[in-house]
Structures are given as C-alpha cells and as structure tokens.
Amino acid sequence: MKTPVRLLIAACIVAAATACDAFRTLSGSPLKTSQGAPYELIVVCEQREWTGETGQALRDALTAPVPYLNQTEPQFDVLRVRAQDFTGMIADHRNILKVVTDPSLDKIAIGARYDVTAAPQIVLTLQGPDDRTLADYLSRNGDKLVDLLENAERNRDVAFARKFGVAGIEKAVRKHFGVEMAVPKGYILADEQPDFIWARCEYPSASQGFFVYSYPYEGPASLSPEALIAARNKYAARIPGPTDGSYMITADVVDPDYTVREVDGRTWYELRGFWDVENDFMGGPFVSFSTVDAATGRVFTLDGYVYSPKLHKRNFVRGVEHLLYGVKFPAGAE
C-alpha cells in the first residue's frame, strides 16, 4: 500500500504569488503569444483516468457552477486531450493541467511552471501513484487547484490594466478618493462627483460597469450586510436606467452573499448578488468590495456589475472582480 498523500500545494501557492512577474508578454517576452480564451483549460489526461475517479473529481472541481450568476456556468471551460495529442497550438494554450499516473510514486506531487512555450501561460502538473490517490487528493484540494488557475487569469487582467490603463478615470479616482486604481482600456467615464464615480464598458450585446463611492465610517455597524446594502442602493440610484425615472437597485429576491477577505493586508467586505432596475426591466449580477480608509475615516467601496441578457456572464463578472486587485491605497494607510 502507498504511503499517505502529502500535500505539496504550498509550493504552488508560492509560485502563484509570483505569477504576475512570470507573465512577461506585456513587457516584450520573446515567446509566442499563448492560445485560448480566458477561463478555458486544457487537461492532458489519458482515457483511463478521464473516465475514472480522477476524471470525475477533476470535473467536479473545474466545472463546478460559478455562484451568483443568472444561469449555470462552470468555473472553467475544460477541453481534454491525450498526451499524444498535446502538440502544436494546443501546447501553447494559456492554461494547461497535466495529470499523470505513475506507480513508482509514493505520494502526490504537484507543480506549476509559467511561460513554458508561450506567454502568458500556466502549466500545472499533478502526479500520483494511482487513480484513487489522485481522486482523493482532488476531492480535498480541488478548490486550491481552481484558485491557482484563477490567480493566473487575474494576474493577466491586472497586468493588462496597469499597462493599458484609462488615464482619465484613474486620475478621477485619485483626485476624489486618494486611491490608485488600474482601469483597463475600454471603460469610459460616465459620471464624476466628489463622492461617486461611475465608469462603463459597452459591448454590442453586453455591458460591464463599476462605480466607486465613499461615505463616513461610523463604527463596525457601517460594515454589516444591511448597512452595505443600504449604502449600495443609495449610490446605485445615481445610475439611470433606460427610461425616465428608472435607476439601479439591489435585487431582493435572493439575499446577497456576504464575505470578509484579505487582499494585500487590507480587509475587504464583499457583497455578491443581483441588481435590478427600479421602474424598468433589466438586471444582472454584481459584486462589491468595501473597506475602511483610516486616513479619511470613510468607507471606500468598489462595486462592479454586469448586464448580459444574451451572453454568458462569467468572464464579464470576473473582469469586474479583478478591478479590486488594481486598487492601491497610499503607503502607510491602514
């Protein structure tokens, strides 16, 4: 019998933390440009594993539904190939996971490499002694695998925004809130007020947008779900709908999800749910992030929303989520 699985995921987390440096395409990498769409993943796996427990565990983790979307969409669009078919443009894909069964191993081994044949690119390798051991590992750590892949996609978005930012919107955020923010090209400034900025990015059949606002911090109660929703409704009402007298509100059919998270040492309070338009018929998913700016004594909120009645929404939502990672408070600010 094989020895118990030893989790080596920590090495991958360290690698993911430096992934942004590894994505060198924007700074003149000599490698080819990687292939594939965002959140598309090539899994290199033999038929026996793919149709067995390992394949099922992979699908359970990688294609689990993304929460708080209007329809079911997977975490990743998974394309499986055999090792013998992993050549040419397929090997230049942006996201690759190689799964290998090797009876000579006595434990799970997982590793991450970046920009192997193209850039930006992440290549994960998961090896184990047998199908059951691999499946057991994935059942316990599939979320960590998804996090590594998501980090790679996020780092690409942030690097792009910092390289090709919208100077006018970034200047407005800095002027009114004293915060640096990387805003990717495509956004236009729709409204600018001392305590509120709204920007939007329009597509033929979809729309992404975000608004930034701040208000006085009055103690921990200011960061409760109820207070954050009330504040969101107050400022979202400044975003007009398609008809006179219509405006954005937070939908109350499903209560928003409330999460506390740490990003770069700063505590953020996240709401994730759905928005509607008062006095009209529109809606979609939103995600908002709030934190206390100790330097000003105010709550600072970044709220992103998506309208996409005909297209899938996952990638649009991920795009507004990634805006958070381009926000930087002044050095020394809590």
KOLZATOR-734822 format. One line per 3 residues: number of its first residue (from 1); their letters; for each residue x, y, z of C-alpha. Coordinates in steps of 0.05 Angstrom, whole numbers, plus 5000, padded with zeros to 4 digits. Each point is the difference from the previous one (the first is absolute). Last residue first. Layout:
N
NUM> A> X,Y,Z ~ ...
***
This chain:
334
334> EAG> 4912,6020,5140 ~ 5035,5054,4960 ~ 5076,4998,5006
331> APF> 5012,5002,4926 ~ 4941,5031,4964 ~ 4943,4952,4983
328> KVG> 5006,4955,4939 ~ 4942,4973,4959 ~ 5020,4956,4940
325> YLL> 4981,4936,5036 ~ 4929,5025,5010 ~ 4992,5008,4924
322> HEV> 5005,4925,4995 ~ 4929,4991,5023 ~ 4976,5044,4942
319> GRV> 5033,4954,4950 ~ 4978,4936,5036 ~ 4928,5024,4991
316> FNR> 5010,5010,4925 ~ 5033,4932,4995 ~ 4943,4965,5035
313> KHL> 4942,5036,4965 ~ 4980,4956,4942 ~ 4968,5039,4944
310> KPS> 4928,5019,4984 ~ 4978,5042,5060 ~ 5069,5027,5016
307> YVY> 4999,5056,5051 ~ 5058,4997,5049 ~ 5016,5036,5065
304> GDL> 5061,5023,5039 ~ 4999,5038,5066 ~ 5063,5030,5032
301> TFV> 4986,5028,5069 ~ 5040,5045,5046 ~ 4973,5009,5071
298> RGT> 5025,5065,5030 ~ 5044,5023,5057 ~ 5047,5035,4952
295> AAD> 5066,4968,5017 ~ 4966,4938,5028 ~ 4970,4982,4933
292> VTS> 4952,4945,5021 ~ 4986,4947,4948 ~ 4943,4981,4953
289> FSV> 4998,4952,4941 ~ 4940,4991,4954 ~ 4979,4944,4953
286> FPG> 4942,5005,4952 ~ 4957,4952,4958 ~ 4946,5020,4951
283> GMF> 4939,5043,4990 ~ 4953,5037,4954 ~ 4925,5010,4997
280> DNE> 4978,5071,5019 ~ 4972,5041,5057 ~ 5058,4983,5047
277> VDW> 5056,4964,4964 ~ 5025,4935,5029 ~ 5065,4977,5032
274> FGR> 5023,4930,5020 ~ 5047,4973,5053 ~ 5070,5003,5028
271> LEY> 5019,5044,5059 ~ 5072,5001,5023 ~ 5030,5033,5061
268> WTR> 5074,5015,4989 ~ 5056,4996,5051 ~ 5068,5025,4977
265> GDV> 5064,4959,5005 ~ 5009,4994,4924 ~ 4929,4974,4994
262> ERV> 4965,4971,5061 ~ 4928,4975,4996 ~ 4934,5008,5036
259> TYD> 4940,4969,4965 ~ 4926,5018,4993 ~ 4956,4966,4948
256> PDV> 4943,5044,4975 ~ 4930,4980,5020 ~ 4961,4971,4942
253> VDA> 4935,5032,4975 ~ 5021,5066,5030 ~ 5034,5029,4938
250> TIM> 5047,5058,5015 ~ 4978,5063,4964 ~ 5018,5035,4935
247> YSG> 4958,5058,4974 ~ 4936,5015,4961 ~ 4965,5067,5002
244> DTP> 5003,5012,4926 ~ 5017,4936,4962 ~ 5064,4961,4986
241> GPI> 5024,5000,5072 ~ 5040,5054,5035 ~ 5059,4987,5045
238> RAA> 4993,5048,5059 ~ 4954,4950,5034 ~ 5061,4956,5006
235> YKN> 5026,5049,5053 ~ 4943,4993,5049 ~ 4988,4927,4984
232> RAA> 5072,4983,5014 ~ 4998,5037,5066 ~ 4939,4961,5022
229> ILA> 5032,4935,4978 ~ 5064,5016,5039 ~ 4960,5018,5062
226> EPS> 4959,4936,4998 ~ 5062,4956,4988 ~ 5036,5032,5059
223> LSA> 5058,5045,4985 ~ 4972,5065,5028 ~ 4982,4962,5063
220> PGE> 5075,4995,5014 ~ 5005,5075,5015 ~ 4973,5062,4967
217> YPY> 5042,5003,4936 ~ 4980,5061,4959 ~ 4984,4988,4926
214> SYV> 5037,4978,4938 ~ 4984,4981,4929 ~ 5028,4963,4940
211> FFG> 4956,4975,4944 ~ 5013,4944,4952 ~ 4974,4979,4932
208> QSA> 4997,4943,4951 ~ 4951,4999,4943 ~ 4976,4947,4951
205> SPY> 4974,4988,4930 ~ 5040,5048,4956 ~ 5050,5014,5056
202> ECR> 5002,5060,5047 ~ 5050,5014,5056 ~ 4975,5044,5056
199> AWI> 5026,5049,5051 ~ 4965,5032,5060 ~ 5035,5043,5051
196> FDP> 4969,5022,5066 ~ 5018,5042,5061 ~ 5025,5064,4966
193> QED> 4959,4986,4937 ~ 5020,4970,4933 ~ 4953,4965,4953
190> ALI> 5006,4957,4937 ~ 5076,4994,4995 ~ 5015,4951,4944
187> YGK> 5028,4930,5007 ~ 5031,4964,4941 ~ 5071,5004,5026
184> PVA> 5013,4968,5067 ~ 4992,5040,5064 ~ 5059,4995,5049
181> MEV> 4981,5036,5064 ~ 5041,5045,5046 ~ 4961,5028,5058
178> GFH> 4996,5071,5027 ~ 4924,4996,4994 ~ 4979,5060,4958
175> KRV> 5064,5016,4962 ~ 5027,4929,4996 ~ 4934,4973,4974
172> AKE> 4996,5056,4948 ~ 5072,4989,4978 ~ 4987,4926,4989
169> IGA> 4939,5017,4959 ~ 5038,5048,4956 ~ 5062,4956,4993
166> VGF> 4963,4939,4974 ~ 5051,4946,5011 ~ 5039,4959,4949
163> KRA> 5060,4972,5038 ~ 4968,5001,5069 ~ 4936,4971,4972
160> FAV> 5037,4946,4962 ~ 5039,4979,5061 ~ 4936,4997,5041
157> DRN> 4965,4957,4948 ~ 5059,4953,4994 ~ 5005,4994,5075
154> REA> 4927,4982,5004 ~ 5006,4943,4950 ~ 5059,4971,5037
151> NEL> 4966,5008,5067 ~ 4939,4964,4973 ~ 5044,4941,4980
148> LDV> 5031,4996,5069 ~ 4933,5009,5034 ~ 4969,4943,4959
145> LKD> 5056,4954,5024 ~ 4988,5022,5071 ~ 4925,4985,4993
142> GNR> 5017,4930,4975 ~ 5037,4986,5064 ~ 4960,4948,5039
139> SLY> 4964,4966,4942 ~ 5062,5010,4957 ~ 5045,4962,5048
136> DAL> 4951,4943,5006 ~ 4994,4995,4924 ~ 5076,4999,4991
133> TRD> 5007,4946,5053 ~ 4944,4959,4968 ~ 5029,5004,4930
130> DPG> 5069,4977,5019 ~ 5070,5022,5021 ~ 4990,5075,4992
127> QLT> 5021,5058,4957 ~ 4968,5068,4990 ~ 5036,5047,4952
124> LVI> 4977,5073,4991 ~ 5021,5040,4940 ~ 4985,5075,5003
121> QPA> 5007,5044,4938 ~ 5007,5073,4981 ~ 5039,4987,4959
118> ATV> 5019,4940,4957 ~ 5042,4936,5005 ~ 5013,4996,5075
115> DYR> 4974,5068,5021 ~ 4987,4980,5072 ~ 5012,4935,5038
112> AGI> 4959,4970,5057 ~ 5011,4936,5039 ~ 4960,4945,5033
109> AIK> 5026,4935,5030 ~ 4956,4949,5034 ~ 5034,4944,5037
106> DLS> 5035,4933,4992 ~ 5019,5008,4927 ~ 5024,4941,4959
103> PDT> 4927,4985,4980 ~ 4999,5064,4957 ~ 4932,5028,4981
100> VVK> 5007,5068,4967 ~ 4952,5059,4995 ~ 5024,5060,4960
97> LIN> 4961,5065,5010 ~ 5009,5055,4949 ~ 4975,5072,4998
94> RHD> 5025,5050,4947 ~ 5005,4949,4944 ~ 5065,4992,4962
91> AIM> 5000,4924,5005 ~ 4934,4999,4963 ~ 5031,5042,4945
88> GTF> 5048,4945,4981 ~ 4998,4937,5043 ~ 4961,4967,5056
85> DQA> 4968,4945,4957 ~ 5045,4944,5026 ~ 4986,5023,5071
82> RVR> 4926,4992,4991 ~ 4955,5061,4996 ~ 4945,5028,5044
79> LVD> 4968,5068,4991 ~ 4972,5033,5063 ~ 4961,5065,4999
76> FQP> 5016,5025,5071 ~ 4960,5019,5062 ~ 4938,4974,4965
73> ETQ> 4938,5041,4982 ~ 4928,4989,5024 ~ 4955,5059,4986
70> NLY> 4987,5067,5034 ~ 5067,4999,5035 ~ 5008,5001,5075
67> PVP> 5046,4940,5008 ~ 5046,4973,4945 ~ 4977,4928,4989
64> ATL> 5051,4944,5010 ~ 5037,4985,4935 ~ 5071,4997,5027
61> ADR> 4987,4966,5066 ~ 4947,4948,4984 ~ 5031,4990,4931
58> LAQ> 5067,4983,5030 ~ 4970,4953,5051 ~ 4962,4964,4944
55> GTE> 5064,4994,4959 ~ 5039,4973,5058 ~ 4946,4949,5017
52> GTW> 5000,4969,4932 ~ 4982,5023,4929 ~ 5056,5051,4998
49> ERQ> 5049,4953,5035 ~ 4992,4945,4949 ~ 4996,5048,4942
46> ECV> 5067,5032,5014 ~ 5004,5071,5026 ~ 5025,5066,4974
43> VIL> 4949,5051,5024 ~ 4997,5063,4957 ~ 4965,5057,5036
40> EYP> 4957,5058,4975 ~ 4988,5054,5051 ~ 5023,5055,4953
37> AGQ> 5002,4976,4928 ~ 5054,4958,4968 ~ 5070,5008,4972
34> STK> 5063,5029,5030 ~ 5040,5054,4964 ~ 5067,4972,4978
31> LPS> 5060,5009,5045 ~ 5050,5057,4994 ~ 4966,5036,5058
28> GSL> 4995,5075,4988 ~ 4972,5031,5063 ~ 4927,4983,4988
25> TRF> 5016,4928,4985 ~ 5039,4991,5064 ~ 4951,4962,5043
22> ADC> 5051,4973,5049 ~ 5000,5062,5042 ~ 4925,4995,5010
19> ATA> 5009,4927,5020 ~ 5041,5016,5061 ~ 4944,4984,5049
16> AAV> 4980,4942,4957 ~ 5068,4967,5011 ~ 4993,5007,5074
13> ICA> 4931,4969,4996 ~ 5028,4944,4958 ~ 5053,4983,5052
10> AIL> 4947,5000,5054 ~ 4959,4948,4961 ~ 5048,4945,5019
7> LRV> 4951,4959,5040 ~ 5028,4934,5022 ~ 4957,4941,4980
4> PTK> 5006,4941,5048 ~ 5050,4945,4982 ~ 4982,4952,4945
1> M> 4976,4930,5017
***
